[in-house]
Amino acid sequence: MARLIRNKVIPSNLSTRFRNSPSSLLTHPQTISKRSLQTLAYEEMQANPNKPYTHTALILHGLLGSARNWRSFSRNLASCLSTSPSSEWRMVLADLRNHGKSAEIEGLDPPHDMVNAAKDLGNLVNSKGWDWPDVVIGHSMGGKVALQFAQSCVNREYGENVKLPKQLWVLDSVPGKVTSENSDGEVENVLQTLQNLPSMVPSRKWLVNHMIELGFSKSLSEWIGTNLKKSGEQETWAFNLEGAVQMFHSYREMSYWSLLEHPPKGLEIAIVRAEKSDRWDTDVINQLQRLAGQKGDGSAGKISVHVLPNSGHWVHVDNPKGLLEIVAPKVKCLF
């Protein structure tokens, strides 16, 4: 799951605008434009939106999260990368199917799995006529969607003109299958609890108190409460719970070790492991280090492994500055 940055004040010169028109353009400095289309809902962000962008990074959130969770980090990354006159980066923050504004969009049909979540991204790029993203960054479940996106690009599943990203960032997401032995069961318990609740609840306060009574922490319960939206006199989920549960099962079952063992030429897959994350076992860490240590002849892509200090799973909240210091220099080196 991705965690909302609470009590984060958006500066007054940063506005959010809602758009439905495909021809809508950014016109104000430090503007986010939000669009809900029949592909995926997404937000665009540039440090200098009055300038044409030269590169694109696609940002993918985790389970039960949304694009808004990554606004602060994406804004800082765009500013950090867009420092030269010839380089202007655009951040595209997507709401994955069943999440955020995409949960309201019809036509994103089952099965709700990693393959279709990645296909939605390909459909978005194709439908908008965009150039293919230069960099893809995915956190948690979004990391596996990013890996599937790369695999599908290799297989030309999105068309003959598809281009691989040059960098793929997988943030605290184990690339292989996630077994019950490697999980503390917290996510499963949360999902089961939410499934047992009525679709409408009296209020956010009621939900938070109910979760705490069931033994969940106050911080987790409050975060779950942020995923409610008004529906008449009551509140309901802002995400499609059943679809999200199906995506979680797919996330656990899918393995992308073959992609990491044979990365396609021109692609770097960068794995970021949070130092305090409990999602990694020794065998997985050793396997990644082995792949990162291999010296190729230039005929294939490469793997890099990074450890984010002083951070648990919620990398963009626990140590966003450290994450920026890992990501930004490596992106700059390629462009």
N, C-alpha and C positions, 0 to 999 in steps of 0.2 A: 504494500500500500504506500501511497505517497502522502506526505504529511503537509498540511497547510501551514504557511508561514503566518502565524498569528500576530496581531498587533503591529503589522507592517504598514507604515504610512506611505502611500504613494505620493511623491512630490507633486506640488500643484502644477508644475509644468508638464506632468505626464498624465495624459487623459486616455480614457477608454471610450472608443466610439463603436457603435454597433452598425454593421453594414450587411446588406443582403445583395447588393448589386455587384456582379462580377467586375464591373468597370470602375469600382470605387478606388480612389487613390489616396495615399497618405499625403497630407498637406501641411501638417504642423510639426515642429521639432518635438522629438521625444514622444511621439504618438504611438499608441497601440491601436490597431483597428481590428475589431472582432467581426467575423463573418460566419454565418450559419448557412451552409450550402447543402445541396443534396449529396455531397460526397462526405466530407468530414467538416466539422466546425474547427476553426483555427484562428489564431491571432498572428499578426505580423508585427515585427518590431525592428526599428533601425535607430542607430545613434543619430544619424543625420538624414531623416526621411525626405528631405527636399532634394537629396542627391540620388541618382540611380544606383541601385545596388549592383555589386560586382560578384558577390558570393552569397551562398545560402547555407544556413545550418538548420536542420530539422530537429526539433526538441520533443521528446516523447516522455510522458509521465508514467507513473506506476499504477498499480491496482487501486481502484477507488479514488484516484487522484484526478487532476484535470490540468489543463494548460496553465491556469492561473497560479498553480503552485510554483511554476518555474519562471514567472515574470521577472523577479528581482535578479536571479542569476543570469537570465538571458539578456536583460538590459545591460548588466555589467560586462558580460562577454562581448556583446555587440560594440560597446564603447571601447573596450580594450583592443579589439581586432580592427576597428575602423579608425586607426590613427594616422594612416598615410593618405595623401590626396587621391591615390589610385586604388584604394581598397575601401569598399563600403559593404559591410555585412548586413544581411537581413536574417533575422531569426523568425522561423515559422514554428509556432507552438501549437501542436495539434491536440485536439480532444479525441482520444481513441474511441472507437465504437463502444457504446453503452456507458460512456463517461462524459461528464461536463455537458456542453451544448450538443454534442453528438448523440447523447441519449435521447434527444427530442427529434432526431432526424429519422424519417422512415426510409426504408430501402436498404438499410445495412443488415441484410438478412443472415440467419444462421447458416452454417455453424459458426459460433462465436469462438474462434480459435486464433492462434498466432499467425497462421497462414492468411486468413481473411483480414485480420487487423493490419498486417503488412500490405496486403493487396489494396486496402482502403487508401493507404498512403500513395501507392502507385497510381490509383485512380484519381486522386486529388491532383497530383502533378500533371497527369495527362489531361485532365479536364480543364485545368487552368492554363495549359500551354506553357508551363514553367520549364526552365532548365532543371535538370536533375540536381538534387542537393549535393553540395560539395562535402558536407559533414553531416553525420547523423549522430545524435546523442540521446541515449535512452537509459532511464533509471528503472531498476527493479524489473517488473514485468515489461516495461518499455524497452529495456535492454534486450530482451529476447525478441520483441517485435522488430527491433533494429537489426538483429542478427538474421531474422527471417527475411526482412526487406533486402538485405545484402544477398542472401542465398537466392531469392527470387529474381533479383537483378542479374545474377550470374546465369540463371536459367532462362533469361529473356522472357519471363512471364508477363512483363509489363509492356512488351513491344520490342521491336528490333532496334529502336533508337535509344533504348534505355542506357544510362551510364552509371557505373558504380560510383558511390561516393569515394573520396580519397581517404577519408578517415571515418571510422565507426567507433564511437565511445560507448562502452557497456559499463554502467555505473552500479556497482555492488549488486550484480546479478550473476548467479552461478550459471554457466553456459550449458551444463548438462541437466539430466533429469533431477528433480528435487524429490527425494524420497522422504517418507515420514520419519526415518531415522535421522535425517539431516534437517528436520524442522522442529521448532519448539511448539508448534501447533497453535500459535497465537492467531494467525490469519484464519485458519480453519475455524477456530472458536468464534471469532468475530463474525465470519460469514454465516455460520450456523445460527448464531444468536440473532442476526439481522433477518434471516429467513424465517425465524420463529415469531418475529414481531408482526403486527398488522401492517398493511401497506400505508395506513394513515396513523399518525401518532398525535396526541394532543398538543405537544409543544416540544421545543428543543430542550427546555429545562427538564421536562418529564423523561425524555430519552436519556439525557446525561445521568440523571439520578438512577434510572432503571439499570443502565449499564454498570454504574458504580456498585449498585446493590448486587449485581451478578458477579462481582469480583474483578472487573476491569479497572485499570488505573484511571484517575481523574483526567489526565492529559489525553489518553486515548479516547475516553468517553466524550470529552469535549470536542476532539477532532472529528469523531463520528458525527457529532451533532452539527458540525459545519456543513455536512452533506445533505442537510434537509432544505426543502424549499416550501414556500407557502402554497397551500391548495385549499382555498376557501378559509374556513375557520381552523383547519388543522394543518399538519405538515406532512410531506411525503419525501421520498428519496429523490435526490437530484441525479442519481445514476440509475441504470437499469440493473437491478440487483441480480436477477437470474442470469442475464447475459454476462455480467461481471464474474459470477461464479463459474460459468462455463469457460471463460477466458482464463481464470485461475487454474482450473484443471488442465487446460492445454499448456499453460505456462509450466506447470509441474512436469508434464509428460514429455515435452519437446526437449531434444538435445541437439546442440550445435557444435559438438566436438569435432565433427568431420570438417566443418567450415574452418575452425581454428587450426586444425592439423594441416589443411590445404588451403590457405587463404589465397584468393585470386590475385593475380598480378595487378599492382597499382593500388591495392587496398591495405591500409594499416588498421588492424583491430586493436584498440586500446582498452584494456580491462582495468578498471579502477576498483580496488578492494578497500572498503572502509576498515580502518585499523581495529575499531571496536565492534565491528559487525559480527554477529553470531551465525552467519549463514555459510561460512566457509569451513570445510574440513581440510585436514593436512594433505590428503591425496589430491584434492582439486588444486590446492595452492601449488603443490610440487609439479603437477602436470602443466599448469600454466607457466611456471618458471622454466620448465624444460622447453616448452614451445617458444617462449620469448628468447631463450638462449641460443636457439638454432640460427646458424649463419647460412643464408641462402645465396644463390648465384644470380639473383635478380629476376628469375623466371616466375617467382610467386610473390605474394604479398608478405606481410610480416605481422607479428604479434608483439605487443608491448604490455607490460604489467606495471601498475603503479599502486602504491599504498597511500591512502589519504589519512594523515594522522589526525588524532583527536576527533574522530567522527564515528558515529554509529551508522546504521543503515540510511538514515535520512541525511544524505551527504550535502544537499543543497541548503539545509537548515543548520546542521551541526558544525560544518566548516566550509561555508561557501567561498571564503577568501582562499583557503587552501586548494579547493577544487579548481577555482579560477587559475591559480598559479600552476596547476598541473596541465590544464586543458589549453589555455590561451597560447603559451609558448610553442607547444607542439603544432597547433593549428597554424600559427604564424609561419613556422618553418616550411610549411608546404605551399604557401601562397605568397 
